[in-house]
Amino acid sequence: MYLFTSPARRKFLFAALYVSEGAPIGFLWWALPTILRSQGVPLEQITSLTSLLVLPWAFKFLWAPLVDRFQSPRWTLRSWILSTQFLMGVFLLPLLSIDLASDLSLLTIFLLAHAFAAATQDVSIDALCIHIAPEEERGALNGWMQAGMLTSRALLGGGALLMMPVLGTSGLIVLLLCFIWLPALLLLLTKDSPSSRQTQFGKDRPTERLLPLFITLLRQPATWLGLSFAAIAGAGFEAVGAVAGPYLMDHGTDQSTIGWFFSLPVIVALALGSLGGGYLADRLSRHRVVTISLVWMTVLIILLAVSDSLWQTEELWMQMMVLGLMYVGVGGFTSSSYALLMDITHPRLAASQFSAFMGATNLCESWSARAVGILIAGFGYPIAFVAMASVSLLSLPFLSALWRRSTDRT
C-alpha cells in the first residue's frame, strides 16, 4: 500500500492512526467514569483518576525531544509510532484480570503506564503529520484526524456502555485492543517513504544543533501565547465532558441511554464539527473559526448550567440536545485550533514544540476535570459549569495576539 502519496490517502492513514488514539480515551474518559459511578465510586475519586491519567499527555513535552533526537534511516517516526502503539495494548492486558472498582490503585498503575505509551505515540503521529502535510492541507487533515479519534472515542465510550451487558468488561478490553493494534497494520504495510523532509531531519541530529533552535523558540512570544491559549481555552468543554456521564446519571438517566447518547448523537456531532471546522479553517481565517467555535461552546455550556430551571427532569432530552450541539463546537474548535498551532510549529522540532502545545491542552483537560469535580462537590453542577466556561473566555485575548503575530510572520 502507498498511503503517503496523495491528500486523500494521507487523510485515510492519519484518521486510522487517530482511531487508535481515541478508542482508549473514550473508554477511560467516558465509559469508565460512568461504570465506576454506577458501582458507587465517589465522583471526586473518579475525577481524581481521570485528571491523573491526563498528566502524561500534559507533560509529554519533557520527553518529546527524544523523538526529535533519536531518528535515523532505520529508526524513523514510523518506528516510534509502531512501538508505542504496541505498548499501549500491552499495558491494558492486565485489565482483563482485575476488578475495575475494587482494585482502583492497581488499575491506576496500569493505566498510567498505558498513558505514557499513548502520549508518546501521539507525539510521534503529530510530528509525522507536520513533516508531510502542506500548510494548506492541515486544516482538513486535522479534521479527518479528529473525526477518526472522536469517532473511536465515542464508540468505545458510549458504545462500551451499550455493549457491556453483552461483552462484559473482558470483552470490552479485547475490543479496545483491536482498535489500538489493527490501525498499526496500515502503517506497517505502507511501502512508500513518509517524506524526504523526515529523512533529512532524521539524519545525524546532534543535541548541540537542536538546543539553540529550541532556545530560540522559547524566546518567541508566539510560543508562550500558544501555550497560554492551549492551557485554558478548553476549560469549559473539557470540564463538562469529564462529568457528562455522571451528570446525566445524577439527573435520572439510565446507563443504557447514556451509552446510546455517547455512541450515536455525540459521535455524529463531533465528526461533523471536526470535518466542518477543518474545512473552514483552510478556507477562512483560522482565528475566526476558532473564535466562533469557542463562543458557541461557551453559550451552550451556560445554557446547560441553567437548564435545571428551564426544563423538568422528564425533559432531559433537552439537556442532551444542548450537549450534542456543544460537541459540534468541540469538533470544530479542535480541528481549527490544532491547525493554527501546527502553523507556528517549526518542522525541525515538530515533536518537541507541537507536543508542548498539545501538552498544554492536555494539562487543561487535567486541571479542569479536577476543578469541576471540586466545584460540583461544593456548589453543584450549574455554578461549576458557568465558572469553567468563563475561564475559557479568558483565552480570547491570547488567541487574538497569537493570530496577529502569526499574520505578521507570514
N, C-alpha and C positions, 0 to 999 in steps of 0.2 A: 504493500500500500504506500501511496505517496500523499501525505496529508499536510505538508508544509508549503505546497506549490501554488495554492490559489486562496483567495479570501474565503470562499465557501468551505473549502477543506479545513482551513485553519479554524473557522468558526465551529465546525463539527468536532475537531480534535479537542479544542480548549473547552468547549461545552461539556464533552465527555469527561475530561480531566476534572472539571469543576463539579461534576456529578459525584465523583469520589470524595471531594471535599465536603459537599453539602449533606450527604447521607448521614455521616456520624454527627454532624452538627444538629441536624433535625432530630435525631434520636436523643441526643444528650441535652439539647436546649428546649425541645418542645415535648417529646413523648416522656422522657424520664421524669421531669418535674411533675407532670400530671400523674404518672404512675406512682411516684413517691408520695404525692399529696393524697391520692386515693387510699394509700396504705397507712395514712396517719402521720407521716413525717411532717414536722412543723415547717411552715413556709419560710421562716428565717433560715433554717438549716438548708433548705432547698436552694434558696438564693445564694447562700454562702458557698455551696458546692459549685453552682454554675459560675459564680464570679471567680472562683479559684481556677476553674478549668479554662477560663479565658486568658489567664495570665501568660501562658507560653506564647500565645499569639500576640499579646501586648508587648512582650519583651523579646520577641524573636529577632529584633534588630541587633541584639547583643551578639548572636552567633551567625547572623546572616552574612557578615563579611567572609565567613569561611566558605560560603557558597560562591562568592565572587572570587575568592583567592584560590581555592582548590578546584580548578578546572583544567583539563588537558584534552588532547585528541582522544584519549582512552577513557577519561572520566569527565563527562560533559554534564550539562544541565539535565539531559535525559537520564543520566545515571543517578543524579541526585533525586529526581522525581521517582524513579522506579524503586530505589532502595528505601526511601522514606515511606512510600505507599505500601510496600511490603510490611514494614514495621508497624504501620498504623493498624493493620489487621492482626498482627501477631499479639499486640498488647490488648486487643479486645477479646482474644480467645479465652482468657480466664473468666470472663463474664458468663461463660456457659455453665460454670460450676459454682457460682456464688449467689447468695440472695441479695438482691439489689437494696432492699430496705434495711435489713438487719446487719449486713456487712458493709456499712457505709464507709468506714475507714479504709477497708481493703479495696472497695470499689474506687475510692478516690485515688489511691496509689496507681492502679492500673489505668485509670482514665487520664491522670496527669502524664504518665508515660506515653500514652496514645497522643495526647495533646502536643507534646514536644515533637513527636514524629510528624504529626499533621501540620504543625506550624512551619516546620522546615520544608515540607512538601509544598505548602502554599508559597513560601519564599521562592522556591525553585520554579514553580509554574509561572508566577508573575514575572520573574526575571526572563524566562524564555519568551513570554509574550512581548515584553518590552523590546527584546532583541529582534524579533522577527516581524512585528506589526508596524506598518507605516502609521504616522500620526493621524492621518485622515481616516484610518480604519479602526482606531482604538475605541471609539465610542460604541460602534456596532459590535465589535469583538467583545468588549466588556458586557454589552447587553446579552450576548449569547452565553458568555461565561456565567453571568449572574443567573440567567434563565436555567442553565444546567444545574448550578449549585442550589438555587432556590427550589427548583422542581424536586430534586432528590431530597432536599431538606424537608419539604412538605410531605413527600411520600413516606419518608422514614420518621416523620414527626407525627402528623395527624394520622397518616396511613398506618403507622405502627400501632396506634391505639385501636384502630378498627380491626387489624389483623391479629392482635394479641390473643383474643379468645380462641382463635383457630390455631395459630402457630405457637403460642406461648412465648416466654422470654427467650428460650434457647433458639427457637425458630426465627425470632426477630434478629438475634445476633448473627445467625448464619446468613440471613438475607442481607444484613448490613455488611458482612464480609464480602458478599458477592458484589455489592455496589462499590466497595472500595477497590477490589482487586481486578474485576473484569475490565474497567476502563484502562487499566495499565497495559492490557494486551494490545490496545490500539497503538500506544506509544512504542511498545516493544516491537511490534511488527511493522512500524513505519520505516521505510527503507531510505528515504531521502534525508539529506543533511538539514538540520534545523535552520541554519543561517551561516553565511560566510562571516558575518559580524561576530557571531558567537565564537567561531573558531579563532578569529582574530583576538577577541578579548580573552579567550581561554588559554592562549599561549603565554607561557613564561611571564606571569604577572607577579613580580616580587612585591612584597608588602611596602617597601620604601617608595614604590611608584604610586601605589594606591593611596597611601597615607596623606600626601599633600593634597590630592584631589578631594579626599574625604574631609580634610580640614577646611578646604575652600568652600565646600558645600555647607558645612556647619556655619560658616561666616555669612552665608547668603540669607537675607531676611525672608525670602520666599520659602526656604526650608522650614523656618520656625513658624511662619504663618500657616503653612500646610499642616504642620504638626499640631498647632493650636486649634485650627479648624477641625481636624480629624478627631481630636480628643474630646470635643464637646458637641459637635453638630448632631450626632446621632443619639444623644442622651434620651430624647423623648421616645422615639420609636424602639430603641433598644430596651428601655425600661418597661414599656408596655409589652413588648414581645417576650420579655423574660418571665412575665407573670400572666400572660394571656390565658394559658390553660387553667391555672388556679383561679384567675379572675372569673372565668366563665363557670367553673365548677362551684365557686363560692356563691355565685348568683343563681344556682339551681340547675345548671346544665349538666346532663349526664355525660359520662366518659365517651360513649359511642358518638354522641352528637358533636362533641369537641373533636373527636377523631375525624369525623366527616368534614367538619369545618376546615381543619388544617390540611386535609388531604385533597380537597377539591376547590372550594372558593379561594382559599389562600394561595394555592399553587397557581391558579389562573390569574389572580390579581398580581402576584409577584412576577410571573412570566411576562404578562402584558406590560407591566410597568417597566421592567428592566429592558425589554426589547424596544419599547417606545422611547424610553429615556435615552438609550444608547443611540437610536436612530436620530433623534432630535439633537443630541449632543454633537454629532458630526456635522449637522447642517445649520444649527443655530449657535448662539453663544453658549459655551459650556456653563458660564456663570449664570445665565438666565435660566437654564434648565434646572440647575442645582437649586437656585433660589426658589423657583416656583414649587419644586418638589418639597423643599424644606417647609415652606409656609403652608402648603397643602397638608402635610402630615401634622403640623402643629395645630391647625384649626380642627382637624378631626380628633386629635387626642383630647383637646379641650372639650369638644362635643361629647366624647366618650365619658369624660370626667363628670359632666353634668347630666348624663343620660339617666341616672337613677331618679332624678327629679322630673324627667320628661316622660319616661316610659315605665310602665309597670313591669314586674318580673316576668309575667307571662308573655311580654312583648320583647323577649330577649333577642329575637331575630334582628331588631333594630340595632342593638349593640354589635351584633355580628356583622351587619352591613357596614357600620361605621369602621369596624376593624378591617374588613375587606378593602374598603376604599383607602384606608391608611396604608395597607400593604401595597396598593398600586403605587402610592407615593414612595414607599420604601424601595421598590424596584427601580423606579426612575431616578431616585436620588443616588442609589448605589452605583448604577452603571455610569451616570454622568459625572459624579464626583470622583470615581476611580479613574475615569478617562482624564479628568482635569489634573489629578495628582500624577498620573503617568506622564503627562506633557512636561512637567517640571522635574522629572527624574532623569538623571544622567545615565545613558546606557552602560557606561563603564562600571558604574556602581548600582546596577539595576536591582540586584538582590538587597544590597545594604540600604539604599535610600528609600526605595519603594516599600521595603519591609518596615522601615521606621514609620512611614505614613500609615501603613496598614496596622502596625503595632499600636499606633495611637488610636485608630478606630476600634481595635480590639480592647484596648485599655478603657475606652469609652463604654464598651459593652460590659466590661467587668465592673467598673465603679458604678455605672448606672443600675446594673442588676442588684448590686449590694445596697445602693442608696434607696432604690424603690422599695426593697424589702423592709428596710428600717422605717421608711416613711409610712408605708402601709400599716405596719405594726403600731405606729404611734398615732397616725392621723386618718387612716383609711385610704381607700383607692382614689377618690376624687382629688383630694389635696396632693397626693403623691403624683398623680398623672399631670396635673397642672404645673406643679413645681418642676418636673423633669422636662416638660415641653418648653417651659420658659427658659431653661438652660440652653436648649437647642437654638433658640433665637439669638442668644449671645454670640453665636458663631458667625452671624451675618457680616459684622464689620471685618472679621478676619477673611471671609470669603471675598468681599469687595476689594480689600487691599491685595489679596493674593492674585486676583484676576487683573488688577491694574498692573502689577509687576510682571505677570506673565505676558500681558499685552505689550508692555514696554520692551520686554526682551525680544519679542518677535518683530 
